[in-house]
Amino acid sequence: MTLPHPRRRRALALPAGMAMATALALLPGVQAAATAAPAAPAADAAALSYVVNVTPGHAPSATVKRAIAQAGGTIVTSYDRIGVIVVHSSDPGFAAAVRKVRGVQSAGATRTAPLPSAATTDEGAPQVLSAKEVAAAQAADGQDPLEKLQWDLPAIKADKAHEKSLGSSKVTVGVIDTGVDDTHPDIAPNFDRAASVNCVSGKPDTADGAWRPSASESPHGTHVAGEIAAAKNGIGMTGVAPGVKVSGIKVGNPDGFFYTEAVVCGFVWAAEHGVDVTNNSYYTDPWYFNCADDPDQKALVEAVKRASQYAEKKGAVNVAAAGNENYDLAADEITDPSSPNDSTPGDRVVDPSKCYDIPTQLPGVVTVAATGAKGIKSSFSNHGLGVIDIAAPGGDSTAYQKPDAPAESGLILGTLPGGKWGYMAGTSMASPHVAGVAALIKSTHPYAPPALVKALLYAEADRTACTKPYDIDGDGKVDAVCEGSKNRNGFYGWGTADALDAVSW
């Protein structure tokens, strides 16, 4: 069931302006289109962006600075605490030259197309609820009007958890994504402006509203933010943790690419602005898998690893989506047809134990698989014994997993820019459910370090046995193989996230 597709991300339904996977294009009856996206501004269209990794804890030495300049590079910013320097250069030999310099541990191009990227985008429209549908929604006692459509909340017992706790306003979840519309009536009450930023250039932009997506950009981050913390306020829907704060950390550029320098900036920002949980529903472009035997890709892995570990050291639990290709991430080899996705991709065979999807496969990151309305692994969700840590609702086609009434869609309801609501699907939608549960754990145990929050997250998960045989489309052929026991396996990890236990233990 793995379908070759360029520029795939973690959501199965995405809007204009994104070079992300068209999630719903995998689902029956949904079509996708392709259009050109506006280019990100750049001083030199022939330049590439690079990360240069040096010893953490100190500013770049005079030797390194001089070498960068001599090799034709311009320093954009330097994250001294983790030893990552962001550089622009038009010299194609820049990285090779700088790698020879004393004090440089690794260096690599963060993209394969010049700044700005010349990509077109794959877009898919979220299924937006009409104004009439929203107005007609009637709230049940104690519920928001659209909550009856959210089959995903009872699937993780979030509805029961809300009877005990909505989460603490002292806890912030950072949505490292395409931006968040903080003017949305379901997000505004819980939005943390002080912890929000635009990191697209690799350097923090704190201008008011810089974290918002433009009208032509993806609503992905706004959807994720609502899944996590849409307020229980008598309007619209309810988030998994409707009492916690959410911030927008924008790292996706107008073309929809999540480049290393932006992701590094996002994690460092979260680390230094009191973020308790980060949600990461993307992979770091342009390589789906970054291989250690390639000097460029090795440098990208090192930079993002340093940044994510710095965020965890400063108190953040990092949660990431597993991906939507139905890959077995524990397999001996995987054929990746989509890399590099910002120039000309081609088939390559990789060993996922040596070539990493980042941040998903980085040490310490909580890796989330998706389930559908019947609690079974979603048709698209990546899997893999020892890679998947936990599972949560990410939606699936109603042809495969149909929810019980009154819910109508097998996808996940979320907030959309402009005060709207709509459905999307993907491991992008599963990850924020787990981020929300982690925020509830942090609310219940405010002094718990990330290691304890993760331990509780896994211990409290509902053990979910392998689905065998896994023939999700009913054609008589096995679509994926689950390995492991009920206590831990390749489809569901330690089990399905449990929000009620998060506020009870």
Buried (B, 14 or more C-beta within 10 A) or exposed (E): BBEEBBBBBBBBBBBBBBBBBBBBBBBEEBEBEEEEBBBBEBEEEEBBBBBBBBEBEEEBBEEBBEBBEEBBBBBBBBBBBBBBBBBBBBBEEBBEBBBEBEBBBBBBBBBBBBBBBEBBBBBBBBBBBEEEEBEEBEEEEEBBBBBBBBBBBBBBBBBBBBEEBBBBEEBBBBBBBBBBBBBBEBBEBBBBBEBBBBBBBBBBEEEEEBBBBEEBBBBBBBBBBBBBBBBBBEBBBBBBBBBBBBBBBBBBBBBBBBBBBBBBBBBBBBBBBBBBBBBBBBBBBBBBBBBEEBBBBBBBBBBBBBBBBBBBBBBBBBBBBBBBBBBBBBBEEBEBBBBBBBBEBEEBEBBBBEBBBBBBBBEBBBBBBBBBBBBBBBBBBBBBBBBBBBBBBBBBBBBBBBBEEEBBBBBBBBBBBEBBBBBBBBBBBBBBBBBBBBBBBBBBBEEBEBEBBBEBBBEBBBEBBBBEEBEBEEEEEEBBBBBBEEEBBBBBBBBBBBBBBBBBE
